Amino acid sequence: MKATVTFCCLLVLLSLSLSACGSESTTAPAQATGLPPTRVSEPAFTPTPDTGPPPTATPEPAPQGTAFAAAETATAEPPSSPVASPTSGSFGSVSSTTTAGQGTSELSVVYEKLLRAIPDTPENRGGVFIEDFTMVRRTFDRALPGPGDSDASVQEFYSGLWHESLDPESVGDEFPVSSMGGTPFLGPYQVIQYGIAGNLEHLAFDIRDMDHSVFAGNSAEGVGVISGRFDPQATEDALGACTECPAHALVQHGQVSYYSWGEDLEVGPGLSLAPPAFDRLGRGGRLAVLDSYVLRALTTERMASMIDALAGETPAIADAEEFRLLGVGMSRLEVYRAMLSDVEYGLNEMAEGFTQGEEDPAKKDEAKRQLAGGAEPLRPFQAFATGAARDDDGPYMALTLVHSDDVSAEENVGLLWGRMGEGIGSFHQTPWSETIDIEGTEIWSEGRLLLAKLRGRISLSPFNWVFSRENLIVHE
């Protein structure tokens, strides 16, 4: 693994506060009626309706002289039919075998689209949080509110759907409803939690236009992307007509112009949750509206890094093989909420973190013994993903591990069964067999991937074990 993240850092990741530092050339500050941002063609992406067979999308031509990659013809949502033995390659060639007529390019298109604009940095790799609202609606069989419905009705629809997706009645008081933690700027969850659906009318889109969101990094270097259907010209017009929106500047980076409010990380007194896009601390940040993406950051440097990644000028997480395979796994497991990470779960590395540099070998050995939890550790793996999902048998926690070879993935199937049956959590000191319904759980391997559906109480809070640095997947 390429990152070692402490428990404290994971709690920071949980906050999902988007911020960073940097500089960029800007135009003179303009009122909302200023010059429109440049409209840039990026990969066309037509989301699949909530019911019926998934349509395909035809990519738009890439802008002349740029590296904006054209997406292959692909569905907008992960297919329900499985593929066999995922192998290395691009997102367009996930597997050599498919079933039910599903094309190989269809499998992880959602993850490719979202991760294409996320720069490949150690901080971003530490925590990539994905919300798939199309899958939430599909899983819970809900149709979107109509275009004529009020902001209040849309708010009510998504609030109910969000709470239902977290099974609050089953969870009770032990697990917080907001189990994914803090909220991103314009993601559907922030709109839901803070009741700011009305603010989005000044950007000419709302949560009905949002299909997925991804937020990556920690509180110092986070970035956010929303995918869906957007109209940059309509956004320009809406901002021009907004008399209550603070003045913005236009910043040009490459072929993209984006809106900017204030200096990097500047807190505006009295601007908490102000329109069109201020956060709880009153920071306006940076916002780029493209045809199928909205990019969001608090600083010019982070916004520029997303534009460069999307243009193919710098590496994106979508290009990282282990994260590509995590997308394969999460697609196979049909999650609607996911976290992808390469945080280190090695026994030695975790023990070092818990003993905080203690030199006494006996104390390190004791830390490793407690972390092992009475069961044999797994074989090493490169990255992992966990997520929330549901099928006809009820909710389950989805788990994917990416290994360097097929043999390790296969061996870890048996070792994970052993950890669930014999192991004790190092943080809660509770046997995993009391948290996981072992009889209802499924674990298997496909190529370099370990895939699992974990039932029981763990499915009601599928991310808490990560944030508390529990030992479920500790490896040798």
N, C-alpha and C positions, 0 to 999 in steps of 0.2 A: 504494500500500500504506500501511497505517496504523501499522506498527511497524517499527523498525529495531533488530535484535537482533544483538549482536556474537557472535563465536565463543565467547567465554567464557560468555555468557548461554545459548547453545545447549547447552553442556556442562552447565550447571545444569539446563536443561530435561531433559536426558537422565537426570539423577539421579532425577527424578520424586519428590522428597521433598515431601510435602504439609505446608505450614506457612504461618502468617500471624500477624496480631495483631489484637486487638479486645476488645470486652467485651459482655456480655449478662447480663440478670438471670437468676439461677438460684435454684432451690429450695435448701433446706438439704441438705447432703450426705446421701445415703441409702445404705443397704446395698443389695445386689443384690435384696433382697426388697421394696424400696420401691414407690412408686406406679408403675403401668405408664405407658409413653409413650402419648400420644394416637394413636389409629389414624386416619390420614387417607386418604380415598379419593383416589387419583391415577389417571391414565389406565390403564385395564386393558390388559394386554399379554400375550398368550398366545404364547410362543415356538413357532416352527415345529419340528416333529420333524425329526430328522436325515434321514429318508427320507419319501417320499410327498408328496402335494400339500400346499402350505401352507394351514393353516386361517386363519380370520379371527378377530379378537377384537372383542367388543362393549364399548365404553367404559362405565365406571361413571359415574353422575351426579357432577358436580362438587359439592363441599361447598357448602352454602347460604352465600351471602355472600362466597365466595372466588373467586379468578380461576384456580383450577386448571383448565387447559384439558383438555377431553375429546378424546382421540385419535380420529381417524376410524377406521372399520373398515379394518384394514390387516393385511398379513402381518407376521410378526415378523422375517423374514429377507429380504434383497434378492432379487428375482426374477432368474432367469438370463436371461430374455428381454429384449432391448434395447428402449429407447424412442427415439424420434426427436427430434432437435433440442430439448433441454431449454430451457425458457423461464423467464422470471421468474414469481414467484408464491409462494404458500404451499407448504408441504410437501405439501399435498393436491392441488396442481395443478402438477405438475412439467412436464408436457408436454402438447401438444395431440394427440399421436399416440402410440398404443401398439401393440404387436404381441403375438401369441399370447394375446390376451384378458386381459393383465395390466392391472389398474386403475392409474390414475396415482397414487393415494394409496399404492400398495404400494411404490413405488420406494425411498424413502429413510427408511422408518419407523424403522429401527434408528438411523440418525443423528439423526433428530429426537428420538427418545426419549432418547438419551444426552445430546445437546447441550441439551435443554430445561432441565436442571438445572445447566448450566454458565454462570455469570454472564458477560456480554459485557464483558470488560475487556481493555485492551491486553496485560496479562501473559498472560491465558488465551488470547488469540488467537495469541500467539507460538508456542505448541506445544500441540496437542490430540492426545493419544495414545490410540488406540482398539484394543482387543482384541476380536475377534469369535470367541468359542469355539464358537458354533454353526457358523460357517463353517469353522473349523479341523476340526471333527469331520466336517462334510460333505465338505470338500476331501480329507481323508485317509481317508474312509470308515470311521469308527470309531463304534461305538455306546457310549453312556454306560454306566458300571458300574451295576449294579443297586442298589436301596435297601438290600439286606442285605449289600453288600460292605463290607469293613473299610476303615478309614482308610488303611491301608498299601496296599491294592490300588488305591484311588482315587488315592493319591499316585503310585503306579507308573504307572498308566494315563496321567495327565496329564503326568508327567515325560517318558515316552516320546513322547507326542504332541507336546509342546512341542519337544523336540529334533528330532523328525522334521520338524516344520514349518520348522525353521531349517536343514535339510540339513547337519548338522554334518560328516558324512563327506565331502561334496562341498566344503564350505567349508575344512576343514583348520584349521591353526593361524593363518592370516592374519586371519581374522575371528572375533571372540569369539562364542561361542554366545549369550551374553546381549546380542545386538546392540541391543536396545531399552534397555539400560542398567539403571539402578536400579529398585527395585521399589516399588509402591504397597502400602498397608497390608494390605488384604484381597483384592486382586485375585488372580485365579487364579495369576499368575506368582509372586507372593510365597509363596503357599501351596506352590507347587511347589518353589521354590528353597530355602526355609527349612524345609520339612518340617513345617509347623504345621497340617496338616489337622485334627489333634485339637483344637486351640484352638477351632475353629469350632463344635464341638458345644455350646459354651456360648452360642452365638448362634442355635442351632437352624437353621442352614443350612450348606451346604458348597459346594464348587466344582461339584458336580452341579446345584446350583440357580442357578448363575451362568451367564448367557448372553453378556454383554458387559460390558466395563469401559471407562471413559474417565477420563483424568487430564489436567488442564490447568494451565498456569501454571508458574512457576519455584519455586525452593526456598523463597521467602519468601511466596508467595501461591497455592500449589497447592491444588486441590480434586479430589476423586475421587467417581465414581459407579459403582455396579455395578447392572446390570439383571438381572432373572430372576424367580424366584418365591419370595416370602418370606412369613413369618407373624409379624407383630409380637407377637401374643399368645404364640406359642411361644417367641419370643426372650425375652420378659419372664419366662416360666416357667423357661427354661433358665438365665438369669442368676440368678434367685431360688434355684435349686438349686446354684449354683456356689460351693463353699466356698473355692476357690483364687483366685477373681477379686477384685482390689482393689475397694473400695467405689466406687460411682459416685454422681454427682449427676444430677438431672433438670433440664434446661433447657427452658423453654417459649419458642418463637418463633412468633408467629402461631398457627396451629392445629396446629403440630407440636411434640411434646416429643421430646427426644433425650437419649441417654446422654452423660455427660461425665466424664472421668477427669482430675483434676488441673487446675492452672492452664494458661493458654495456653503451649504449648511446654515445659511442665514435664517434666524428665527424671527418671524414677524409678529410683534405684539398685537394681540387681538385678531390674529389670522388663523387660529386653530380651526381646522376643518372648513376653512373659507373656500368659496368657489374660485376657480374651477377645480383645483386639485391640491389644495394645501393639506398637510398632514396634521396630526394632533398637536405637534409643537409649533405649528404655524410656518412650516418650511414649504415653499412652493416647488423648489427643485427644478427638474428638467423633464420635458415631455415631448416625445416624437410620435406623431400619428401617421401611420402608413396604411396601405389598403387592408392588410390583414394582420398587422402588428400595432400594438402601442408599446413603446419603450419608455421606461421610467427609471430615473436615478435622482439622487440629490445633488450631484456635482457634474460639472462639464467633463471631467476626466472619465467618469464611469459611463456617462452617456456616449462619449466618443468610443470607448472600448466596446460597447454593444454594437454601435454602427459598424465599426471595423470588423467585428466578428461576423456580423450578418453579411457583410460584403465579401467575406472570405479573405480579407487582408491580414487577419490575425487568427490564431487557432480558436475554435469554439469547442465547447464541451461535446457538442454533437459529433466532433471528429475523433474523440477519444474512444478507443475500442471497448474498454471496460464499461463506459457509460452507454455506448451503443447497445451492448449486451444487456445492461440493466433495463434499458428501454424495451428490449425484446421480452425480458422476463416479466416486467410489469404489464406489458400488453397481453402476454399469454395468460396472466392471472386476472386481467380485466379489472384493474383497480380504478377507483375514482378519486383517490387522494394518495399521494406518494411522497416519499423522501428517498433521494438517491445520494450516496456518499462514498468516499474512499477513506473515511476516518479509520484510524488504526485500531484493530481489535486483537493484536498480538498479545499473548500473555505477558511477555517480558515488558513490552511497551506500556501496557496498562498498569502493571505493577510499579513500574518506574514513576508513572504519573501519580498513583495513589500514595506512594511513599515519599514523593516530592524530593527526590535526590538523596534519600537516606542511604548512607554508605554501609550500614550494618547488613551483611549478607543474610543473617537470620530473619531480619524484618522483611527483606525483599522476598525471601522464600515463603514467609507466612502470608504475605500479600498475594503471591502467586497461588498458594494453596486455597485461600479464600476466593480468589477470582475463578479458579477452576470449579469451585462449587461441588466437589465430590464426584465429578464426572470427567471423562477424558476430553481434552480440548479438541476442537476441529482441526483439520488440516488447513494450512494458510490459504487465504483467498485474497482477491485484489480489490473488490468493491462490493457493496451490498445495497439493497433497496428494500424498504418496507412500505406497506400501503394498506389502505382500507378498501374492502370489497365485500360483495354479497352475492350469493347465488340462491338456488331454490332451497338449500339446506340452512340458510341464514348467513349472518355476517362471519367473515374470517379475516385474519391478518395475513396479507400476502408477504412472502419473503423470497428474495432472490439473492444468491451469492454468485459472483463471477470468479472463476478460478483460472489458473494459468494452463490447466490441462484437464482432459476428461476424467482421468483417474482420480484426481483429487475431488472433483465434484461428486463422483460416484461414492467414494469413501465417506464423504461428509454426510451423505444421506443416512448411513447407519450411525455415524457419530452424533448427528443431531437428534436422532431418535433416542440415543443413549442419554444425551444431556437433558432432554425433556423428561425422560422417565426416572433418571437417577439424580439429576443435578438440583442444586439449591441456588436461588438468586443471591448474588453477592451483596446487593444493595438492600432488598426487602427481606432477605433471609427466609424466603418462602419457597418450598419445593415448586419447581416448574410444573409438575403434574397437577398442582392445585390451581394454576393459572391457565394451563392449556388443557383442553379436552383432547387427550391423546387418541382416543378411539375415533374421534371425528376428524382428526388431522390427516393430511396427505403430504407426503414428501417424495420427490423423485428428482432425477437428474436428466438433463438433455445436453449432451456435449459438455461444454465448459460451465454450464449453468446448473445450480441447484435451485429448484422451485418448490415452494411449500405453501399450503393453505392451513393455517393454524387456527383452530376453533377454540371456543371457550372465552374466558374473561379477557384474555389478551387481545381478542379481536375488537373489544370495545374501546381500547386505548392503544392502538398499534404503534404509537410513536414514543410513549412515555419510557419504555425500556431503553430506547436509544438515548434520550435526554438524561436519564439517570445513570447511564453507562453500566447497565446491567450486563451480566456475563453470558447471556443466552448463546451468542455466537463467538465467544472468545476462542481464539485459535492458538496453536502452538508456536 
